[in-house]
């Protein structure tokens, strides 16, 4: 179950034999489940006037998350009475219903609150429905309302987790206490006159049936936390107490929820972990590995170091501000590469105002003493406006929300704090007595900033090392890409593989794509981000971010994305073994400077 457990409550009336309490039942059940829905534990879909087509549509919509199906209306042992166009009714036959509900992978219970629905039980259980509530005789309209209302009131209690079986027994006890064994017949929920015979017994007409081997379903309860909330067990060695927090516990939980909403692979991993250990806290080691693997490598590597723990004082402060710096630099470089693409596609046509030119020129003019304090969020916001102002959309469309997001008090404060602290760290001007307070503040600011930037997990970063062409007789050519996926690590290494594509990307380049199997659209990040091993042909990957350009010496300066002390200088003349592989990156940067320039 990838999302919230969903309850589908379907009701159908018959204008000829109208059930007065059916709408009251729909409202009562919706009310009983409201608090759980508001808390984010479940979703509730109430369908008044259910038709066959609408029922199939809703089941298909919630297929993976449907946990409970409830029907209220006229029925018998072989069919349900649904509504049809023109005020009439249509028969939904039991075998088709069983096949439909039996196909749902996470359905726990089918509750058929109509007359003599016991005839459906065998087909439903055989089709794969784990548990069924059905009736063995005609059901009085007011008693059907009371029974269902009590069942869902108990199941949906907010103060405790009540099982299906407990809710059933409480509902049966309530009706038996209130009505007694001899129940007077008023209106019943049979589909025909022959089904309206008075019941032979009282409340024993309701039954809870479970498929053999699926008895555990009777103990199912509604979740007591949001589907996107993560209860994570601490990763402190030798300590299994979930109540003890690591320095990263809050950030990991917050990131887990954000990544879970965007990355299907992470969501599937978390769902599997919950199924393997139902009701248990998630292992922090598994959660944080899933988070770091979801991000493009530069950000994921930084989070990996941060989550590893053990850093206190100034080392942790550096990790926090560096994570912010790398994440914002990555987004800005993607936008800058796209703006360059627009200049190449429309030479002499792009429109930019003075402020936009000044932002780009400020980046181009960075020196060594300014590279660590540059405001990449401001650059990213400006570049997004350039793209929009020229009739295009950012490749990462979520960038359109950057300006608004960083205008909020939390993100505006994060932006100011991180830029100021990065500069102070670079210059060595921090007051040691303030380090502990700064670390605490940096934790909060990084959380706020990453909440905005988590969208990057929806995109895939990869190095294309080499492209070859495969062409056979009578077949279209395909392009064999030797690539390294710069995201998910396997045993500490990024996997290298070959893939045949209908289109070709850029050779010896780091590219960003939406879909790894489709490179018809991509952003080439060279020379703002390079993989040195792609340039040299060496195994593995070694990633660098552009830091600054020394125009006087004609030297391009890079920093390793995972180890900032590892610096790379690219000159027109390089020593072995880089004499032929690296100078083209310097030439490429100069092309950028020549093309993205005021005329």
C-alpha angles and dihedrals in degrees: 000000000000099000137025119317105260128213115205111200111189124185131182128180135196116227090207094053101023119195107218094196099050095090089043088054092052091051094044093052092046089051092048091055098038099097092050090049093048090050089056095245096120144002121236124202115189115193116190115193094019117201128191093252093047092048092054091046093053094044089051092047094054098028099131095040104037106123102165135023119197126187124191121183144061115336145148136197095286107032149019122233109233128177126260138193119289094033095291132118136246130207118239105201119223100236092055090047090051092051091049096049094038090061092063109103098206104032111132104177143015112201112194106189100186138094119303096342093157088101089073095055101084094048092046094050092046090050091057106267104142099210138011135192110205141153130246096204142019113305125221113234097232093045092048087055093049094046095049093043092053093045093055094039089059096041090050098047109141097207096059143015107253121194127230089249093051092049091049094050092047091050092049091047092050094052093044091050095046100040106024126215095295107067122189114228118238118151116345134199101238121132096226140024090258090061093056097079113132114266117262092216137028126240093339085088089088117081135183111212127188131191117247110265092020099080090124088073089075087067093053115127134185114264115264095209133053115276088240095047118102123211101194129190113229119256095215104136113255094008121104096174110120091200094069110085127212118218088262100042097106094044092048093050092047093047092046091058093047096046091044090062093052110031116062091194092057092044091052091049092052092046090052091050091051092049092050092051108023114197093009129118114258118254107256092215091059094044096049093046088052091051095049092046091053094059126077108266101261093057095033092053091052093048090047090059092044094048092049087076127200094108117117135171119359096356090059092045089054091050092051096049092040090054089054091045095050094045094051093042090052093053093045093049091051090054093044091052090051092050088052089051089054091052090052093047094046108029112196094359105089118108121217131163126224095264091053092049090048092054092053093043090050089057092046090051095053116137130197093268093052102042095086096050101042115130103236092173089062090048092049092051091050093048091050089056091049091054093046092044090059096052099261136107127231114264084235095049091193088074087079087077097051097095094051093043095051090046090068114101094247096050095038089055090046092052093050095044096047095048092047094046094046089053092048091050091050092050096040093236100129119125105239090213090063097050097098092050091045092052091053091048093045090054091057094045094049090052091053094047095047090050086065097040101044089099089084089079087074089069131065127226118206140166116229104207100175139356124205130177124239115196126170129180114282092004133101117253119260128201117230109214119198100205145169116215105224098206122051114055123208114204092337096312136094110239120242119209145153125247133183112226134186089223132036129234129197121304121234090007141121108236136183119220138174093218123026090212094054120057095165086109123034145133118243108214096192126152094012088061124019138180106219092198090056089055094049099035092239121149120264126012138286114186128201134183122214110251107175145326123239102210094184093056094030091232127144113212123209135180126210108251093223100032113035094190088065102088128181127202119198118199134172088255116042131183123243132320091021100049095110104021103055109038092070088066090058090049090049092052090052089052088055091050091049096047100040095055139108114267 
